[in-house]
Amino acid sequence: MFQEYSDVVTIDELCDMLKIGKNKAYELLRGGIIGGFKEGRIWKIPKHVVVDYIMKRSR
């Protein structure tokens, strides 16, 4: 799943993966629903966290 993305994705890539807007992506990150970390001002999200989120939501 998502082989075209690197192991760590950005906000823009997260939005593309989940087909959501940036506001929703930031909401998911700030709320701890999707785990990520900030490097300076840039959010970095491990790809496996996105896959886990999708798998949990699809049950």
Buried (B, 14 or more C-beta within 10 A) or exposed (E): EBEEBEEBBBBEBBBBBBEEEEEEBBEBBEEEEBBBEEEEEEBEBBBEBBEEBEEEEEE
